[in-house]
Amino acid sequence: MARDWRTRLIHSEARAPAGFRSMTTPVHRGSTTFFETAEEVCDGSDQDNPYRYGIYGTPTTLELAARMAELEGGTDAIIVPSGLASISLVWLALTQAGGHVLVPENAYGPNPLLAHKLMSRFGVETQTYKHDIGDGIAWLIRDNTQLIWTETPGSVTMEVQDVKGIAEAARDRNVPVALDNTYGAGVFYNGFEHGADIVIQALTKYVGGHSDLLLGSVTVRDAALLARLRDAYNWLGLSVSPDECSLALRGFKTLAVRLDHLERATLEVARWCAEQPEIEQVLHPALPGCPGHEIWKRDFSGSASIFSIVFCDGFSRERLLAFVDRLELFRIGFSWGGAGSLVMPYFGPNRATKLYGERLVRFNIGLESPADLVADLQQGLAALRD
């Protein structure tokens, strides 16, 4: 039947030749997806058709999810719009009014902020615990404890947690343990092997690797946990862009090369910092003196690109800010894991075992020459001597 040209613009019979094969995953975009039959719609099951609507994912997003589950050693993963969205999804899926949650003192800042500013309004109580508690966390677990967060190392003060000890205590009380594994990247640290039930990452960091995307992942091994997380994911509408997922899939291909350089370069710069008289302490998990260093040696297979320094007493806030401003290769900005080096002052992240005051500065080492980065730090330190 001949059709009007306007109809043919929508329902064309033209097709590209078959047989194209490429090393890259195609980018599938779409909101509405088609069903073969009306019965398939009425069935309402996702078992045979995971593509009921674009908000639930496309082949591009679900391939990234499968790749993340494979990388982390899980069975299933969910991709969300950011690392913080990963944290939020776990909170909203696993807690309810009357519940109690344990969060480490060194957790990524927005995590406890979410707890105290939002989850408290829903009747969820949050208790902060010392990063080095280990299996002693058993004394803090209550009958209404619904979730325990862990993060190793902390992304500012870099303490390494005994996740295995925490997980063993939690398992005795049937409390799920969530791990922020962004530093370990699913490569240097296997969260599931150390007892975590849920492993999240900010794919914005190492998997993305170029500071040009925002994504997060939530990975599990347990089918019951997956069902709770997936229900909350669907209800919240946490859809992601297939274009950003494509960028993350690209990042997989260079992840090993980037992490290898970042580990070596970061250690070189951190060791140089440890020799400077203006610096009291270098907080890098692979260096002796960093809280939890012995646990890092036991549990990790490598180290990543961030570390912090603690300046000696006697330098004013203004002089330390002048040091940061004087740096040329280190740009002032949040996040880490990208190609460019970053610096950020963190004034006031005090811990139960250490008061840092206004003396802590964090660095992310990028793909530049470490010798050039050291030279930049050297000229920056001159601001403290002027």
Secondary structure as UniProt FT lines:
FT   HELIX           5..10
FT   HELIX           38..43
FT   HELIX           54..56
FT   HELIX           59..72
FT   STRAND          76..80
FT   HELIX           83..94
FT   TURN            97..98
FT   STRAND          100..104
FT   TURN            105..106
FT   HELIX           110..117
FT   HELIX           119..122
FT   STRAND          125..129
FT   TURN            131..132
FT   HELIX           134..139
FT   TURN            143..144
FT   STRAND          145..151
FT   TURN            155..157
FT   HELIX           163..172
FT   TURN            173..174
FT   STRAND          177..180
FT   TURN            182..188
FT   TURN            191..195
FT   STRAND          198..202
FT   TURN            203..208
FT   STRAND          216..220
FT   HELIX           223..236
FT   HELIX           242..274
FT   TURN            277..278
FT   STRAND          279..283
FT   TURN            285..286
FT   TURN            288..289
FT   TURN            291..292
FT   HELIX           293..299
FT   STRAND          306..311
FT   TURN            313..314
FT   HELIX           317..326
FT   STRAND          331..332
FT   STRAND          342..346
FT   TURN            352..353
FT   TURN            357..358
FT   STRAND          360..364
FT   HELIX           370..385
//
